[in-house]
Amino acid sequence: MKHRKNSRLNKFVLKKANATLLRGGIIAYPTEAVFGLGCDPMNAEAIQHLLRLKNRPQSKGLILVAASFQQLEPYIQDLSPPLFDKVMKTWPGPVNWLLPANTTAPQYLRGSHRLQAVRVSQNPTIQALCRKFGGAIVSTSANFSNRPPAKTALQVRACFKKNIDFVINGSIGQQHQPCEIRNGLNNKILRPATG
């Protein structure tokens, strides 16, 4: 596992992270509240590797993060104008929305659900990663299932040893807990924001 000490996401780090994603590797990176693990959402082998690393059941599904709404369009159905407006009032920002999944998107991303969890992030690291990659990436907390998520690059390394292909150093955002999750169809909050 390679670990970069530079807290700024420079061109070299961004290039290495993108190359890792393109070849089906797993990266770790700072998000709004914790370190996340990510991979190419269209690479089934990378997804299975990620789920095994976390000991996470595929049935739970995964969150996709993006730099823009357009990067999420391949994974979700067209939204009604009221739902689109409601979602866009929170983006970019620390809110994950559960939205009707595009039937052409891989089932393994949403698990046993018919809704796909998505977020347009305001986090500068995620924004840069997704712009360089040219699309959304998977974002799941850097931890084993039912364990506290890592909040530093060092904690990621201690938890996963050499099983992560590339770790981006940097500071997490100001959120105290992982981003809120809302159901776009009924507006229920499944996981509240506390920070």
Secondary structure in CASP SS format (residue, H / E / C, confidence):
PFRMAT SS
TARGET T0000
AUTHOR 0000-0000-0000
METHOD secondary structure of the structure
MODEL  1
M C 1.00
K E 1.00
H E 1.00
R E 1.00
K C 1.00
N C 1.00
S C 1.00
R C 1.00
L C 1.00
N C 1.00
K H 1.00
F H 1.00
V H 1.00
L H 1.00
K H 1.00
K H 1.00
A H 1.00
N H 1.00
A H 1.00
T H 1.00
L H 1.00
L H 1.00
R C 1.00
G C 1.00
G C 1.00
I C 1.00
I E 1.00
A E 1.00
Y E 1.00
P E 1.00
T C 1.00
E C 1.00
A C 1.00
V C 1.00
F E 1.00
G E 1.00
L E 1.00
G E 1.00
C C 1.00
D C 1.00
P C 1.00
M C 1.00
N C 1.00
A H 1.00
E H 1.00
A H 1.00
I H 1.00
Q H 1.00
H H 1.00
L H 1.00
L H 1.00
R H 1.00
L H 1.00
K H 1.00
N C 1.00
R C 1.00
P C 1.00
Q H 1.00
S H 1.00
K H 1.00
G C 1.00
L C 1.00
I E 1.00
L E 1.00
V E 1.00
A E 1.00
A C 1.00
S C 1.00
F H 1.00
Q H 1.00
Q H 1.00
L H 1.00
E H 1.00
P H 1.00
Y H 1.00
I E 1.00
Q C 1.00
D C 1.00
L C 1.00
S C 1.00
P H 1.00
P H 1.00
L H 1.00
F H 1.00
D H 1.00
K H 1.00
V H 1.00
M H 1.00
K C 1.00
T C 1.00
W C 1.00
P C 1.00
G C 1.00
P C 1.00
V E 1.00
N E 1.00
W E 1.00
L E 1.00
L E 1.00
P E 1.00
A E 1.00
N C 1.00
T C 1.00
T C 1.00
A C 1.00
P C 1.00
Q H 1.00
Y H 1.00
L H 1.00
R H 1.00
G C 1.00
S C 1.00
H C 1.00
R C 1.00
L E 1.00
Q E 1.00
A E 1.00
V E 1.00
R E 1.00
V E 1.00
S C 1.00
Q C 1.00
N C 1.00
P H 1.00
T H 1.00
I H 1.00
Q H 1.00
A H 1.00
L H 1.00
C H 1.00
R H 1.00
K H 1.00
F H 1.00
G C 1.00
G C 1.00
A C 1.00
I E 1.00
V E 1.00
S E 1.00
T E 1.00
S E 1.00
A C 1.00
N C 1.00
F C 1.00
S C 1.00
N C 1.00
R C 1.00
P C 1.00
P C 1.00
A C 1.00
K C 1.00
T C 1.00
A H 1.00
L H 1.00
Q H 1.00
V H 1.00
R H 1.00
A H 1.00
C H 1.00
F H 1.00
K C 1.00
K C 1.00
N C 1.00
I C 1.00
D C 1.00
F E 1.00
V E 1.00
I E 1.00
N C 1.00
G C 1.00
S C 1.00
I C 1.00
G C 1.00
Q C 1.00
Q C 1.00
H C 1.00
Q C 1.00
P C 1.00
C C 1.00
E E 1.00
I E 1.00
R E 1.00
N E 1.00
G C 1.00
L C 1.00
N C 1.00
N C 1.00
K C 1.00
I E 1.00
L E 1.00
R E 1.00
P C 1.00
A C 1.00
T C 1.00
G C 1.00
END
